[in-house]
Amino acid sequence: MSVAVPSPTSAGWLERRHRTAGGPPRVALYCFPFAGGSAAYYHAWAEEFRSDVELVPVQLPGRGTLMSEKPVPSMAVAADLAAAAITRSPVPAALFGHSMGAVLAFETARRLERRGHPVQHLFVSGRPCPTVVRPPSPVSDLPRERFVDMLRDYGAAPEEVLGHDELLDVLLPMIRSDFHLIENYRYEPETGSPPPLSCPVSAWCGDRDPEVPPELMARWGLETSGRFDLEVLSGGHFFLTEHRTRIVAAVHELLRGVGR
């Protein structure tokens, strides 16, 4: 006799703790995490959001407040669930994603476009266009020492985390699961000739990130019929942390006319 397995849900994925002051938000910015990251990374952005743009970090299962939930099995399932959660809100949506989060934000935007709820703007950073396979070869099953060395090379976590064996025992299954999502993701073209998105797309990458050269970042422009902009900033894969204030200011400027 077969046993029914509960389907994953996106209940609790959207952390709406950063409500805008002085009335309802004009637009909500949903922020998707990088591999091994959580919604907590974007909480530090809240101090930059003194406007009617609502910051909504996306918490994926298997981490943070959703630590007890099983990770999603694929990027497609994650995007389906994220899109379903976002469409429950009447507030216009913009999406931001870094690294793995860039692909997840893109796939979520595709689904929202198909549902007749196109996003107002897609912001991507630190990840080549989705047609490029990353990483070039599988890494999720590397032996522990080699896997941790890879994370260290990426700058994905501080040394006090990477050198803490008990903490790694808790975090590594989730991080490996994220890399499994990434290495099994393959871009699926839309039927017909138009690009999958109609919204503007803005992109950033670091000038010292060997995995994300500007020429591959520039190909994000092929995924939309709307405007595309690319800015190359100083730094490696996590240039985003160093340039947070600059990037958040640019996001606010680009969303200034939405909902008015």
N, C-alpha and C positions, 0 to 999 in steps of 0.2 A: 504494500500500500504506500503510495507516495504521500509525502508530507508537504503541505503548502509552505513556501518560504515567504515571509512578509516582504512586500516591495518597499524599497527605500522611499522616504518622503523628504521634502525640503522644509518641513515644519521646523522652525527655529534656526534656519540658515541665515536669515537676515537680521543683523543686530541693529535695531533702531534705537539705540540708547542716545544717539547724538541728535536729538530733535532740534530743529531750528527755532530760534527765538522770535517772538512777535508774529505768530500766525503759521499757517500751513506752508510747507516747502513749495517752492516754485519748480524745483527739479531735484531728483534723488540721484546721487552718484553711488553706484554699487561697485565695491572694490573687491576684486578677486585675488586670493593669495598665490604666492609662488610655491613651488614644491617644498614641503616641510614647513611652510608658513601657516599662519592662522589669522583670524580677524584681528587679533591683538596688535599685529604690526600696524594696522591702519588707525588704531585708537589714538596714536600720537598725532595724527593729522587733525584731530578735532579742534585743536587750538588755532588752526588756520581757517576754520570754517565759521567765520563770524558773518554769515549772510543767510539768504534764504535758499541756499543749496544744502540739501541734507546729505550728510555722510552716512553711508550704510555699508559697513564692512560685511563681507560674506564669510560665514563660518562653515567650512566643509566638515562632514562627519569624520570622527577619528581623532579630533584635537579639541583643545579648549573646552568650552561648555558642552561640546558634543563628543567628548573623548570616549564615552561608552558605546557610541554608535559605530557600526561597521563602515569602513570606507566604501565609497561608490565603486562599482566594478569597471567603469569606463568613462572616458571623457564625454561620450554621447549621452550617457545616463545623467551625468552631472549637469550637462547643459540643458537637457530636457527638464530636470527638476528645478534648476535655477530660473529658467524662463517661466515655468509655471508659477513659481513663487512671486516673481517680479510682476507678472500680469495681474496679480490680485490687488495691486495698488493703482489708484487712478492718477498718481503723480507721474509726470513725464520722467523717463529713465535715461541716464547716461551710464556707461560702463567703463571701468578702469581695471586693467590687469597687468601684472608684472610677471615675466617669464612664463611658467605654466599658466598663471592667471590670465595672461594675454590671450592664449589660445582658448581657454575656457570662456573668457569674456566674448571673444569673437564668435564661438559656436553658440553661445547664449543669444548674442545679437542676431545671428542668422535665424534662430528659432523664433525670436520675437518679431522679426521681419515677416516671416511666413504666417505668423498669427495675426498680422495686421496691426502690430504694436511696435513699429520701428523705433529703435533707440534714437535719442537726440544727438548723441556723439559717442564714438568709441575711442578710448585712450589706451594705447598699448605701449609697453616698455620692456626692454631686455629680452626680446625673443624674436628671431627671424620670422618672416611671413609664414603662415600656416602650411604652405606647400612644401616647406623645407623640413625634413625629418630631423628631429633633435630628441635625444642625443644621437650621434651617428651610429653608435652600437649600444646594445642593452647594458644597463648598469645596475638595475634593481636587484639582481641576484649576486652581485659581487660579494666576496668574503667580507666580513665585518671591517677588518682593518683597511682594506682597499676602498671600501665604500666610504668610510669616515675620511680617508685621505682625499677622496674626490670631493666630498662636501667641504673640506678645508680649502681645497683649491678654488672652489666656487665662491668661497667667502660666505657660505650659506648660514653659518652659525658661529657665535663667538667661541673662543678656545675653552672658556670655562664650561661650555656645554659639551663640546666635542671631547674634552678630556674627562668627563664625568660619566663613568661606566654605568652607574645605576640610572642616571637620567637618560642615557642613550638606550638602555634596555626598554624604557617606556616609549621613547620617541622614534627609534629606528623603524619599527613596523609601519608606522604612519608615513614616514619619509620614503621608505621603500615602495609603499603602495602608490604614493604620488609619482615616483619615477616610473612605476609600472604603467600608470595612466599615460604619461608623456611618451614613453617609448613605443606604446601600442597605438597611439593616435595617428591616424592617416587622414589627410584632407580629402574630402569628397566634393568634387565640383558640382555646381548647380546644373540642372538640366537647362539647356539653352545657352545663349551667349551673355546675357547681362551679368555683371558681378553680383555676388550675394547680398551686398549691403547698399543702401542709398544714403546713409548718414555720413557726415564728415568723420574722418579718422585722423587722429594725431598720434605721433609716435616719437619715442625717445630711446636712445641707446648710449652706452658708455664708450668712449674712444679707446679704452684699454680692455674691452671685453672680447677675447678672441673668438668666442662662440657666436657673437652677434655683430658682424661687420655691417657698416652703414648700408652697403649695397644690397644686403639681404633684408635689412630693416625697411629699406625703401620700397620693397615689393609689396608691402602692406597696401600701398596705393592701388594695386590691381584688384583689391577685394571690395572696392566701393565705387559707385558712380558719383559720389560726393567729393568734397574737397579733401586733399591729403597734405599733411605737413609732417616733416621729420626734423628733429633737432638732435644733434650729437653733443653730448655733455662730457665733461672730464670724469674719468673713473672706470672701474671695472664692472662686473656683473651687477653689483649692488650700488651703483651710482645713485640710485633712487633715494637712498637714505641720506646721502650727502646733499642732494639737491631738492629735498622735499619741499622747502618753502617756494623755490622757483617754480617747480612743477605744479604745485597746488594753485599758485597764483595764476599760472597759464590756464589751468583747467577752469578756474572761476571766470577768467576773461572770455574764454571760448564758450562758456555756458551763459554768458550775460543776457543774451536775448531770448533764451528758452523760456517758454511759459508766459511771455508778456504780450 
